[in-house]
Amino acid sequence: MHPSCLCLAILLLAASAQAQLRVSPLPPAAVPATLKHSGRVVQALRYTDRTGAYTVLATESGPATDPAAQSTDGQRADLYAYQYPTTGTVPTWQVHDFVDDCPLDLEARFRPKGLTVTDLDQDGTAEVWLVYRTVCRGDVSPSTQKIIMYEGFRKYAVRGTSRLTMGGQHDGGSYSLDAAWQAAPAAFRQHAAELWKQHREERVGQ
């Protein structure tokens, strides 16, 4: 094959893979009742890639009394994410995180617009990104912040803290990537860094 033809073929394949990704928002009220989940749906979307069509939900329980708490006023808050194939009701993957036995101010929430879908490596298989925070706090301190990403069944995690700014001084904001990122495309790591920077700033009480 002539080099120019080979380049054209590669470009056409990349364009075709990218074109296969279709993403549309799903209002929480429109989530099918057949998709069983815990918590209240706060973000949802549907997407189609080369592997099929899927619905993704991000849900939160909100604070509630923790029956397993050691303290009498201990509370618990949970958050979940689920991905379902549109032809079934069993999740292909699920995320669950929580704060428990907290007698102070607690939170387990997805960030605004914290659920997104990309195809950064243009291979036709979507990457699903989730950004959220958890905290049990009785003082002015950063929250735990995480990014979870799935490409197919492969999970990637970023863990760290939000960043508070007080009197011109910063507290927190650092993060680390788990081992799965070592073999990931550079575009994944770059996007994770951009997402972290986009969501890291926190104002306590807002």
N, C-alpha and C positions, 0 to 999 in steps of 0.2 A: 504493500500500500504506500502510495506517495505520502511524504511527511505532511503536506498540507491537508490531504484527505484524512490522515490520522488525527490531526489537530481538530479538524471539523467534527469528526466522529466523537471525540472526547467532549467537545463543547456541547454537542447535541445530546449526549448521554447525561451530562450534568444538568442541562436545561430541562430534560425530561424528568429527572429525579426531583428537581426542585418544583416542577409544575405539579407533581403528584401530591404535594403537601397542600392540604386545604384546611383552614382553621376557621371556626365560627363560634362566637360567644353563645352560651346557653343560659338564659335567665334562670335563677334558682327555682322560681315557681314553675318552670317548664320541665324540670327534671322528672323523668318517668318514675312513677311509684314503684315500679318493678325493680329499680336499682336500690336495694336495701343498703342503708348506711347508718352510722352513728353520728350524732350531732346535727347541727343546722348547716345547710349548704350556704356558703358565703361566696364561692366562686365556682364557675362551671364552664366547660367548653366542649365542643366536639371537634375532632380532626380526622382527616383521612390521609394516610400515606401509602406506600407501596405494600405494606403488610396488612392493611385493612382499615376499618373505620372504628373509632373509639369515642367514648365519653369519659371525661375526667372531672371528678368532683373534689373540691376542697371544703371540709366541714369543720365546725368548732362546737364544742359542748358548752362553752362558757363556764364560769365558776360555779361549783356546787359543793355541798357537804361531802367530805371524803369519809365513807364509813370505815375505812381501814386506817384512818389517821391516829397517831399516837396522842395528839393534842385534841382537846374537846372542841376547839374552833378551827381545826384543820380543814382546808378545802382542796379541791382538785379541779383541774381544767385539762381537757383533752382536745387534740386536733387530729384529723385524719385526712388522707387523700386516697382516692380510689380511681383506678382505670378499668373500665368495662368495655369489652367488645360490643358493638351495637347489635350483634346477633345473640347476645347472651347476658346473663345477670351475675356471673361469677367474675370477680375482679381478676385481671391479669397480673396486677400488682397492687400493693396497699402500703401506705405509710401511716404510722401511728406514733405520736409523741405526746408528752403530758408533763404537768407539774402536779405533784401530790403532796399531801400532808403539809399544806402551807397555811399558817395562821396569819400571814401578812397579805400584802397586795400581790395577787398572782395574775398571770396572763399567759394564754397560749393562743396566738393569733397569726393568721397568714397576713403578710404584708399586702397593702393595696396593690392590685395588679401583680400579685405574687405568683400567679399561675400563668405560664406562658409556654408556647410551643415553637420550636425552631427546627431547621434542618441545616445546621451550620456546615457539615461536611458534604452536603448535597448528595447523599447516597440513597435518598428516598425513604429512609427510616427516621421518623421524627425524634427529637429530643424534647422531653417534657420537664419543665423547670418549676420548682416550688421554693418559695422564700418565706420563712416564718420566724417568729420569735417566741421564746418561753422565758418566764421569770417568776421568781418568788422573792419579793423585794420589800424591805422595811427601811431602806435608806435610798440615797441617790447613787445608783450604781448601774452599769450597763446590763442589758438583757443578753441572754444567750440567743444567738442568731444562727440559722442554718440555711443552706441551700441543698436541696435534694434534686438530683436530675436522673431521669431514666431515659435510656435509649434502648428500645426493645425491653428485654428483661435485665439489662445491665444497669446497676445502680451506682451513682457517684454522689459523694457527700462532701460538703464544705461546712466546717464548724468553727465558730468563733463568737465574738461579741459585737453588739452595737457600739457606736461611738457617741459618748456624751461630751459636750463642750461647755465648760464652766469657767468663767473668768479668763477666757482666752486659752485655757488648758484643756487638752483632750484626754479622755479616759476611755480605754477600750478601742475597738475597731479592728483588731487583728483577727486573722483566720488561718486555718490550715486545711489542706486538701487531703483526702484519704488516698490510699494506695492505688485505687482504680484509675485516678487521673494520670498516673505515670505513663500509661500506654494510650491515653486518649489523644485525639487530634489537638494540635495547638489551638485551634479555633474554639474548642470547648473550654480550655483553661482561660483563654482570653475573655470569653463571654462570662464565665464565672466571676472573674475579677471585676468586670464591668458591672455585673449585677450586684456584687457585694458593695462596690462603691456607691451605686445608685440607692441602695437600701440601708446603708450602715448608720446614717445619722439618726439620732433619737433625741426627742425632747420629752422628758419624764412628765407625765400628766397630760400629754396631748396625743 
